[in-house]
Amino acid sequence: MKSFKTRNTEFLITIESPGFKQTWHKEGNVWIQRTEGVDRTATAEQVLNHLLPLLVEGDHHSFRVRVEKKKEVVKQPPPSLRSRSD
C-alpha cells in the first residue's frame, strides 16, 4: 500500500450544482466552509455530514463533488478570529 504524505490543509473540496458552489478547506486546525463568498468555521464532523450523503448517493440532485490540491496555501486567521472590518 502506498504511503501518502499529504495533509488536509493541502486540499480544496468543492461541491457544485447549477447555480450553487460551496468550498471547504482546512486552515490550521479549523475547517472553513465558503458559500456565496461567506466564510464559516466548521468541525470535521460537519464537513463529513455535508460530503458523505453526496458521495454515497452519487449524482444526488445534480451535485458534483471535486477534491483538488490547493494551488497556493494562503495562511489567514479563521473567520471567528478575523476583525469585523475584513
Buried (B, 14 or more C-beta within 10 A) or exposed (E): EEEEEEEEBEBBBBBBBEEEEBBBBBBEEBBBBBEEEEBEBBEEEBBEEBBEEBEEEEEEEEBEBEEEEEEEEEEEEBBEEEEEEE
